[in-house]
């Protein structure tokens, strides 16, 4: 289907949607869950950098691609709008939000609360391996000169840290935070070296985690987040306005 809009490809939603049509009662129960999954998919697209600030999102395109109703997509938009990830302009449609510089400190306050505590608590060998995999993903992207993939690897690194807590609720919160962060970072990545500055920090944090030095890893991450907030505030013209 020809379209200038971003298309989100996720075949699993078609199967889910078909399953809801077996009975009207099941449809009424399942639709909210499908809407949440559509919202999750759009959040992921934001976090991965596939949807840029200002991009117009078309109900019909997303509904057809995901195999859901336009009503379901509309419900997902309402959820994302409540999180300030999209905005609806009357007579124009729904667009990916462009966040304000003043939101930076609030987002980083959340990140300090959940990322640092998750890291300080540590995780299973599998959890630690996921953090290491994200670090190596970033190194490969840097070696290939792929700045977009490097940004995505950095998102995976922070998501893997929070996932160590084993909390679906924290993972959900972090999904929203990562989507918001990518909206901020789109402006910052005008500097192609932006994410590369963080690769040595990611490596140092991961090494401390692998060594079981959890307090040191958490302290390194806290310092990292402080620097990152300062860098983003400078990029967005809000330096020194915490």
C-alpha positions as CSV (number, residue, x, y, z in Angstrom):
1,X,0.0,0.0,0.0
2,X,1.5,3.3,-1.1
3,X,1.6,5.8,1.7
4,X,3.9,8.6,2.8
5,X,3.1,7.8,6.4
6,X,5.3,5.5,8.6
7,X,3.9,2.0,8.5
8,X,4.2,-0.1,11.7
9,X,4.6,-3.8,10.7
10,X,3.5,-6.2,13.5
11,X,1.8,-9.3,12.2
12,X,1.0,-10.6,15.7
13,X,-1.7,-8.0,16.0
14,X,-3.6,-9.4,13.0
15,X,-3.9,-12.8,14.7
16,X,-4.9,-11.2,18.0
17,X,-7.6,-9.2,16.2
18,X,-9.0,-12.2,14.4
19,X,-9.2,-14.1,17.7
20,X,-11.4,-11.4,19.2
21,X,-14.1,-11.9,16.5
22,X,-15.1,-15.4,17.7
23,X,-17.8,-13.9,19.9
24,X,-19.2,-10.5,20.7
25,X,-18.7,-10.9,24.4
26,X,-15.0,-11.8,23.9
27,X,-14.6,-8.8,21.5
28,X,-15.8,-6.4,24.2
29,X,-13.3,-7.9,26.7
30,X,-10.4,-8.1,24.3
31,X,-10.5,-4.7,22.6
32,X,-8.9,-2.7,25.5
33,X,-6.0,-5.2,25.5
34,X,-5.5,-4.8,21.8
35,X,-5.6,-1.0,22.1
36,X,-2.9,-1.2,24.8
37,X,-0.8,-3.4,22.5
38,X,-1.1,-1.0,19.7
39,X,0.0,1.8,22.1
40,X,2.9,-0.5,23.1
41,X,3.9,-0.9,19.4
42,X,3.8,2.8,18.8
43,X,5.9,3.5,21.9
44,X,8.4,1.0,20.7
45,X,8.5,2.7,17.3
46,X,9.2,6.0,19.1
47,X,11.9,4.5,21.3
48,X,13.6,2.9,18.3
49,X,13.6,6.2,16.4
50,X,11.3,5.1,13.6
51,X,8.8,7.9,14.2
52,X,10.2,11.5,14.3
53,X,8.8,14.4,16.2
54,X,6.1,16.0,14.1
55,X,5.3,12.9,12.1
56,X,1.6,12.6,11.2
57,X,0.0,9.3,12.3
58,X,-2.9,8.1,10.2
59,X,-5.6,5.9,11.9
60,X,-6.5,4.1,8.7
61,X,-2.9,3.2,7.8
62,X,-2.1,1.9,11.3
63,X,-5.4,0.1,11.6
64,X,-4.9,-1.7,8.3
65,X,-1.3,-2.6,8.9
66,X,-2.0,-4.0,12.4
67,X,-5.3,-5.7,11.5
68,X,-7.3,-3.8,14.1
69,X,-10.2,-1.3,13.9
70,X,-9.8,2.4,13.7
71,X,-11.6,2.6,17.0
72,X,-8.8,0.6,18.6
73,X,-6.1,2.8,17.1
74,X,-8.1,5.9,18.3
75,X,-8.0,4.4,21.9
76,X,-4.3,3.9,21.6
77,X,-3.9,7.5,20.5
78,X,-5.8,8.6,23.6
79,X,-3.4,6.6,25.8
80,X,-0.3,8.0,24.1
81,X,-1.7,11.5,24.2
82,X,-2.1,11.2,28.0
83,X,1.6,10.4,28.1
84,X,2.4,13.4,25.9
85,X,3.9,11.2,23.2
86,X,1.4,12.3,20.6
87,X,-0.7,15.4,20.1
88,X,-4.1,15.9,18.4
89,X,-4.5,19.0,16.3
90,X,-8.2,19.8,15.5
91,X,-8.9,19.3,11.7
92,X,-5.3,18.2,11.1
93,X,-4.9,14.9,12.9
94,X,-2.6,13.2,15.3
95,X,1.2,13.9,15.3
96,X,4.2,12.6,17.2
97,X,4.9,15.1,19.9
98,X,7.8,17.5,20.0
99,X,8.6,17.7,23.7
100,X,9.6,20.9,25.5
101,X,13.0,21.5,27.0
102,X,11.4,22.0,30.3
103,X,10.4,18.3,30.4
104,X,14.0,17.2,30.5
105,X,14.6,17.4,34.2
106,X,11.3,15.7,35.0
107,X,12.2,12.7,32.7
108,X,15.6,12.4,34.2
109,X,14.1,12.5,37.7
110,X,12.2,9.4,36.8
111,X,15.2,7.8,35.2
112,X,17.3,8.3,38.4
113,X,14.6,6.8,40.5
114,X,14.1,3.6,38.5
115,X,17.3,2.9,36.6
116,X,19.7,3.5,39.5
117,X,17.7,1.4,42.0
118,X,17.3,-1.4,39.5
119,X,21.1,-1.4,38.9
120,X,21.9,-1.3,42.6
121,X,19.7,-4.4,43.1
122,X,21.5,-6.4,40.4
123,X,20.0,-9.2,38.4
124,X,20.3,-12.8,37.2
125,X,23.1,-13.9,34.9
126,X,20.6,-13.7,32.1
127,X,19.7,-10.2,33.0
128,X,23.4,-9.2,33.1
129,X,24.0,-10.9,29.8
130,X,21.2,-8.7,28.3
131,X,23.0,-5.6,29.5
132,X,26.2,-6.8,28.0
133,X,24.5,-7.6,24.7
134,X,23.3,-4.0,24.5
135,X,26.8,-2.7,25.1
136,X,28.2,-4.9,22.3
137,X,25.3,-3.9,20.0
138,X,26.4,-0.3,20.5
139,X,30.0,-1.1,19.7
140,X,29.0,-2.7,16.5
141,X,26.9,0.2,15.5
142,X,29.7,2.7,16.3
143,X,32.1,0.6,14.2
144,X,29.7,0.7,11.3
145,X,29.2,4.4,11.6
146,X,25.4,3.8,12.1
147,X,24.3,6.6,14.4
148,X,20.7,5.6,14.3
149,X,21.5,2.0,15.4
150,X,23.8,3.4,18.0
151,X,21.0,5.4,19.5
152,X,18.8,2.3,19.5
153,X,21.5,0.2,21.2
154,X,21.7,2.9,23.9
155,X,18.0,2.6,24.5
156,X,18.3,-1.2,24.7
157,X,21.1,-0.7,27.3
158,X,18.9,1.4,29.6
159,X,15.9,-0.8,29.0
160,X,17.9,-3.9,30.0
161,X,19.0,-2.2,33.2
162,X,15.4,-1.6,34.3
163,X,14.4,-5.1,33.2
164,X,16.7,-6.5,35.9
165,X,14.1,-5.5,38.4
166,X,11.7,-8.1,37.0
167,X,8.7,-5.7,37.2
168,X,6.3,-5.5,34.3
169,X,5.1,-2.1,35.7
170,X,8.6,-0.7,35.8
171,X,9.1,-2.0,32.2
172,X,6.0,-0.2,31.1
173,X,7.1,3.0,32.7
174,X,10.5,2.7,31.2
175,X,8.9,2.1,27.8
176,X,7.2,5.5,28.0
177,X,10.4,7.1,29.3
178,X,12.5,5.6,26.4
179,X,10.0,6.9,23.9
180,X,10.2,10.4,25.4
181,X,14.0,10.3,25.5
182,X,14.2,9.4,21.8
183,X,12.1,12.5,21.0
184,X,14.6,14.6,23.0
185,X,17.6,12.9,21.4
186,X,16.4,13.5,17.8
187,X,17.6,17.1,18.2
188,X,20.8,16.1,20.0
189,X,21.8,13.7,17.3
190,X,22.4,16.5,14.9
191,X,25.9,15.9,16.4
192,X,26.7,12.5,15.0
193,X,29.1,11.9,17.9
194,X,26.4,12.4,20.5
195,X,25.8,8.7,21.4
196,X,29.4,7.7,21.0
197,X,30.3,9.9,24.1
198,X,28.3,7.4,26.2
199,X,29.8,4.1,24.9
200,X,32.7,4.2,27.4
201,X,30.2,4.9,30.2
202,X,28.0,2.0,29.2
203,X,31.1,-0.3,29.1
204,X,32.3,0.8,32.6
205,X,28.8,0.3,34.1
206,X,28.5,-3.1,32.6
207,X,31.9,-4.2,33.8
208,X,31.1,-3.1,37.3
209,X,27.8,-5.0,37.1
210,X,29.5,-8.1,35.8
211,X,32.0,-7.9,38.7
212,X,29.2,-7.7,41.2
213,X,30.2,-4.2,42.2
214,X,26.6,-3.0,42.3
215,X,27.0,0.2,44.3
216,X,29.9,1.2,42.0
217,X,27.8,0.5,38.9
218,X,24.9,2.5,40.4
219,X,27.1,5.4,41.2
220,X,28.6,5.4,37.7
221,X,25.1,5.4,36.2
222,X,24.0,8.3,38.5
223,X,26.9,10.4,37.3
224,X,26.2,9.3,33.7
225,X,22.6,10.5,34.0
226,X,23.6,13.8,35.5
227,X,26.0,14.5,32.6
228,X,23.4,13.3,30.1
229,X,20.8,15.7,31.5
230,X,23.3,18.6,31.4
231,X,24.1,17.7,27.8
232,X,20.5,17.6,26.6
233,X,19.6,20.8,28.5
234,X,22.5,22.5,26.7
235,X,21.3,21.2,23.3
236,X,17.8,22.4,24.0
237,X,18.9,25.7,25.3
238,X,18.0,25.1,28.9
239,X,21.5,24.8,30.5
240,X,21.5,25.7,34.1
241,X,17.7,25.9,34.4
242,X,17.0,22.8,36.6
